[in-house]
Amino acid sequence: MLASDWIAFHADRTPDKIALVDQMTGRRLTYADLDRRAGRLAAFLRTEWGVQPGDRLAILGKNSLEYFEFQYACVRLGAMMLPINWRLAQPEIDFILRDSGAKVLLYDAEFETAVSALSLPYRMRIDSYGAGMDGALNYEEALRGSDAVVTMNPRTTHETPVILMYTAGTTGHPKGVIITHGMMFWNAVNITTPTGLSFQSVQYVVLPTFHIGGLNLYANPLFHLGGSAIIARQFDAGLTLKTLSDLEQGVTHFFGVPSIYQFMSQHPDFDSTDLSRIISWGCGGAPMPTSVLDVYARRGIIIQLGFGMTETSPTVFLIDKRRALQKPTSVGKPLLHTRVRVVDESFQDVPPGVVGEVVISGGNVTPGYWNRPDANRDSFTTDEYGQRWLHSGDAGMVDDEGCIYIVDRYKDMYISGGENVYPAEVEQVIYQLDGVAEAAVIGVPDEKWGESGLAVIVLKAGHILTAAQIIDHCRGKLAKFKVPKAVVFIEVMPRNAAGKILKRELRARYAAQPPTD
């Protein structure tokens, strides 16, 4: 199936419609502007730097208009945009650039010192004027020096890769996920119905654009429809509340990870902020504490929980509003053009109420990983009907109605006295305590039980809780083997770029000092 140029389509039909607003700079781009600038950038990259279809073109920068101009320049060239997490350490960035074989790097001026140590054929600085300290060309100068405009390669199909995105990496080296035009298309189609997205919608984008959520929840789906996206440089709770309540901005849709919703609800302006004009509130990336859902529900706000992966571009689930409050810990049923099963070790469907692995199939699923035949072999299963399924690595179960519950990551499960413990269940109970801001439960070595639970807690400002109070609360709500044996209090949780708590860092920190009786 041939791919389409979404930006060119809307530039022809609604050239004066606002496509992008850069909140930090105040710059606004119509679809005609975005079409022209992406085309001129593509012309420069092809003519001056010799970019060919299939080349990997990296970008190291915070959220901006240029991020999307660059993405659609890559679309025109048939090249693969390579977003790099600017929070990574230098060796991690080096690994991604080497592993991908990147030819080009665009970067923000604030990362100039780090970039000067990198070895790439071509570099371009995004957000300032004049040559960089390493002689790198400036972005605006490149566009001004390019008169030609590149249109989309007519041979581009839904199978053509458009993004190479390295996973956030909760364990070991990240893997490069190949994202195709077809994946982008089916994600855009899938997410439209449950959110009510249309050409009239305005999305406030706060997730980082080096992450699939920042690109596809819901900026790119809006470009598919001809809507508008306001791009925040990065998330700020106070600014987010102000923006969502601003009538002039006209935001209709919002998507965040659980920590974003937590930080907003804990902000002093939360109760006084008018949030009534937001049509759709979406959440994914990690389990949402039901206590946080309740805070929003009391204000008449229904947060639709979802589930997705970089490998699924990302949306697999977004629970419908009808079930969101009835089943607050469920992600609902898979979206229209995606198939999901919960299977046992023999790849047979498990009955309702039994935990198995969530596997996914559909046009939004990656064809595979970059230079990783081992991962491609281990991550996919083809069933007796020839259907290819992606192993999510997530434990889930289905209820009698067919709604699915993501129990936890299998790697986060621990075994205490022969019993499986899924930390997410324990964390939900701990979040019922009013003074808890964040909770993470991990399994640590235990001489008697093999492993036992350690609850790592961040308290809300001004609140006091003791370890005994938390353990006693759990004893009244959970089976004995699920109750944490010990509690530690910390100031800040370690997180990855997607906002997920890095439990591997907590395990590394506390495994050498397991709790004692």
Rosetta blueprint (number, residue, H / E / L):
1 M L
2 L E
3 A L
4 S L
5 D L
6 W H
7 I H
8 A H
9 F H
10 H H
11 A H
12 D H
13 R H
14 T L
15 P L
16 D L
17 K L
18 I E
19 A E
20 L E
21 V E
22 D E
23 Q L
24 M L
25 T L
26 G L
27 R L
28 R E
29 L E
30 T E
31 Y H
32 A H
33 D H
34 L H
35 D H
36 R H
37 R H
38 A H
39 G H
40 R H
41 L H
42 A H
43 A H
44 F H
45 L H
46 R H
47 T H
48 E L
49 W L
50 G L
51 V L
52 Q L
53 P L
54 G L
55 D L
56 R E
57 L E
58 A E
59 I E
60 L E
61 G L
62 K L
63 N L
64 S L
65 L H
66 E H
67 Y H
68 F H
69 E H
70 F H
71 Q H
72 Y H
73 A H
74 C H
75 V H
76 R H
77 L H
78 G L
79 A L
80 M E
81 M E
82 L E
83 P E
84 I L
85 N L
86 W L
87 R L
88 L L
89 A L
90 Q H
91 P H
92 E H
93 I H
94 D H
95 F H
96 I H
97 L H
98 R H
99 D H
100 S H
101 G L
102 A L
103 K L
104 V E
105 L E
106 L E
107 Y E
108 D L
109 A H
110 E H
111 F H
112 E H
113 T H
114 A H
115 V H
116 S L
117 A L
118 L L
119 S L
120 L L
121 P L
122 Y E
123 R E
124 M E
125 R E
126 I L
127 D L
128 S L
129 Y L
130 G L
131 A L
132 G L
133 M L
134 D L
135 G L
136 A L
137 L E
138 N E
139 Y H
140 E H
141 E H
142 A H
143 L H
144 R H
145 G L
146 S L
147 D L
148 A L
149 V L
150 V L
151 T L
152 M L
153 N L
154 P L
155 R L
156 T L
157 T E
158 H L
159 E L
160 T L
161 P E
162 V E
163 I E
164 L E
165 M E
166 Y E
167 T L
168 A L
169 G L
170 T L
171 T L
172 G L
173 H L
174 P L
175 K L
176 G E
177 V E
178 I E
179 I E
180 T E
181 H H
182 G H
183 M H
184 M H
185 F H
186 W H
187 N H
188 A H
189 V H
190 N H
191 I H
192 T H
193 T H
194 P H
195 T H
196 G L
197 L L
198 S L
199 F L
200 Q L
201 S L
202 V E
203 Q E
204 Y E
205 V E
206 V L
207 L L
208 P L
209 T L
210 F L
211 H L
212 I H
213 G H
214 G H
215 L H
216 N H
217 L L
218 Y L
219 A H
220 N H
221 P H
222 L H
223 F H
224 H H
225 L H
226 G L
227 G L
228 S E
229 A E
230 I E
231 I E
232 A L
233 R L
234 Q L
235 F L
236 D L
237 A H
238 G H
239 L H
240 T H
241 L H
242 K H
243 T H
244 L H
245 S H
246 D L
247 L L
248 E L
249 Q L
250 G L
251 V L
252 T L
253 H E
254 F E
255 F E
256 G E
257 V L
258 P H
259 S H
260 I H
261 Y H
262 Q H
263 F H
264 M H
265 S H
266 Q L
267 H L
268 P L
269 D L
270 F L
271 D L
272 S L
273 T L
274 D L
275 L L
276 S L
277 R L
278 I L
279 I L
280 S E
281 W E
282 G E
283 C E
284 G L
285 G L
286 A L
287 P L
288 M L
289 P L
290 T H
291 S H
292 V H
293 L H
294 D H
295 V H
296 Y H
297 A H
298 R L
299 R L
300 G L
301 I L
302 I L
303 I E
304 Q E
305 L E
306 G E
307 F E
308 G E
309 M L
310 T H
311 E H
312 T H
313 S L
314 P L
315 T E
316 V E
317 F E
318 L E
319 I L
320 D L
321 K H
322 R H
323 R H
324 A H
325 L L
326 Q L
327 K L
328 P L
329 T L
330 S L
331 V L
332 G E
333 K L
334 P E
335 L L
336 L L
337 H L
338 T E
339 R E
340 V E
341 R E
342 V E
343 V E
344 D L
345 E L
346 S L
347 F L
348 Q L
349 D E
350 V L
351 P L
352 P L
353 G L
354 V L
355 V L
356 G E
357 E E
358 V E
359 V E
360 I E
361 S E
362 G E
363 G L
364 N L
365 V L
366 T L
367 P L
368 G L
369 Y E
370 W L
371 N L
372 R L
373 P H
374 D H
375 A H
376 N H
377 R H
378 D H
379 S H
380 F E
381 T E
382 T E
383 D L
384 E L
385 Y L
386 G L
387 Q L
388 R E
389 W E
390 L E
391 H E
392 S E
393 G E
394 D E
395 A E
396 G E
397 M E
398 V E
399 D L
400 D L
401 E L
402 G L
403 C L
404 I E
405 Y E
406 I E
407 V E
408 D E
409 R E
410 Y H
411 K H
412 D H
413 M L
414 Y E
415 I E
416 S E
417 G L
418 G L
419 E E
420 N E
421 V E
422 Y L
423 P H
424 A H
425 E H
426 V H
427 E H
428 Q H
429 V H
430 I H
431 Y L
432 Q L
433 L L
434 D L
435 G L
436 V E
437 A E
438 E E
439 A E
440 A E
441 V E
442 I E
443 G E
444 V E
445 P E
446 D E
447 E L
448 K L
449 W L
450 G E
451 E E
452 S E
453 G E
454 L E
455 A E
456 V E
457 I E
458 V E
459 L E
460 K L
461 A L
462 G L
463 H L
464 I L
465 L L
466 T L
467 A H
468 A H
469 Q H
470 I H
471 I H
472 D H
473 H H
474 C H
475 R H
476 G L
477 K L
478 L L
479 A L
480 K H
481 F H
482 K H
483 V L
484 P L
485 K L
486 A E
487 V E
488 V E
489 F E
490 I L
491 E L
492 V L
493 M L
494 P L
495 R E
496 N L
497 A L
498 A L
499 G L
500 K L
501 I E
502 L L
503 K H
504 R H
505 E H
506 L H
507 R H
508 A H
509 R H
510 Y H
511 A L
512 A L
513 Q L
514 P L
515 P L
516 T L
517 D L
